[in-house]
């Protein structure tokens, strides 16, 4: 069984994001264990301080789950397709006990120290910037799509 953790800054605030996320989480939970950790977005007057605080909270969370393979969603990451994500999940399941995690930074991104962490794999779903709430829903959809690909289900096409 695959175990997926997602750590993200902020919470879904709009009904449509919540509805989409709920739908994909229900679909995913039929095939695997998934857990989301929402970290409260820092609201200080200094963007660099906000990024530092949020990055520290992310780092604390992933260090408690250091047996997971962590992927950071980042514009500078490796551009991957749905098929490649499914291959990454499959490889993780085979070689790393099916423990995989994803990190979504806040609206201001994450600190460079997290981006430079050699234990994280940076991936990107495209060269566009997505609001982090939309990014969360897109990630859930891509996880679901990957599980469908791995199980030879028709949703993918």
N, C-alpha and C positions, 0 to 999 in steps of 0.2 A: 504494500500500500504506500502510495506517495503521500508525504506530509509536506504541505506548503504553508509557509508563513509570509505574510505581507506586512511590512512596517511602513507607515506613511504619515506624513505630517498633515494635520488637519482632519476634519470630519466632513462627510458629505452634508451639504447644507440645503440643497434643492431636492424637492420631491422626485423629480425625474431622474436624478443621479441615484438617489436611494432606491428607487424602483428598479432601475436597470441593474444596480449592484446586487440587490436582493435576488433578482431573477437568475443572474449568473452564479451567485453563491449557491443557490439551491441546486442548480444543474451540476456544479462542480462537486458538491458534497455527496452526490450519488456515486461518484467515482473515487473520491479521495478525501483526505482530511485537509481542511484549510482553516487558517486562523489569521485574523487581521488585528494588528496593533496600531491604533491611532494615537499619535502623539499630538498634544495640543500645540497649535501654532503659536510661536512667540510673538508678542505684540509690543515689543519695546520700540523706542524711537530710533533705534540704530539697526539698519539692515545687517551690517556685519555681526553685531551682537546677536541678533535673531538667528542668523545662520549658525553661529557658533553654538548657541544653546540647543538648537534643534539637532545639529550634527552630534553633539555630545549625547543627547537622549537616544538617537539612532544607534550610536556606537555602543552605548550601554546595553541596549536591547539585543543587538546582534552578538555582543560578547557573551551574553547569557545563553545564546543559542549558537555557539561556535561549532557545533557538529553539523550545521547546515551549510550548504553551498549558497553563498549570497550573490545576488545579481543587483546591481545598481542601475536603475533606468536613468540614462543620461544622454544628452544630445551628442556628446563626444564618444559615446560607446559604439561598439560594433553594431552596424545596421543588420538586423536579422529579420527573416521572414517567419511566417507561421510554422512552416515546415522545420526551419532551423530551431525554433523554440521547442517544438515537440521533440526534436532529436536531443536537445539539451536536457529536457525533462527525462527522457528515456535513458540517456547516458547516466544521469544522476541516480535514477532508480536502480540501475544495474550496478554501478560502481560506488555509490555513496549512500546506500540505504534509503534512497528516496526522500531525502531531507533537503528541500530547496526553499530558498527565501528570496524575496524581492523587496527592494527599497525604493520608495518614491519620496523624494525631497519635497520641501514646501514651495511656495510660490517664488521664493528667492533662491531656490536651489540648495545645495549642500556645500560644506566647506571643502576646500581643495584637499585637505588631509584625508577625507573620506574617499574622494575620487582617486587619490594616490595609493590607497590601501591595496596591497598586492593580493590580498585574500578575496577581494571582490572582483567580479567580472562585470565590466560595464557593457550594457547593451542599449540599443536604441530601436524604437519602432518607426523612426523616420527623422527627417531633418527639420520637422516643424516643432514648435513649442506648443505643448498642450497644457491647459490649466490642470493642476495636480488632481482635481476631482475627476475630470474627464480621463486623465491618465490612469487613474485607479479603475475606472469602468472599462477602459480599453484593455488594461492588463488582465482583468477578470475574463473578458471576452476571449483574449488570446490564450489564456490558460485553458478555458473551456474548449476552444478550438483545438488546441494541442492534444488534449485528452481524447477528443473525437478522432483526430488523426491517428493517434496511437492505438485506438480501438477500432480502426477502419470503419468509422461511422460516417454517414452521408452529410452531416452538417458542414463539413469543411468546404465543399464545392457548391 
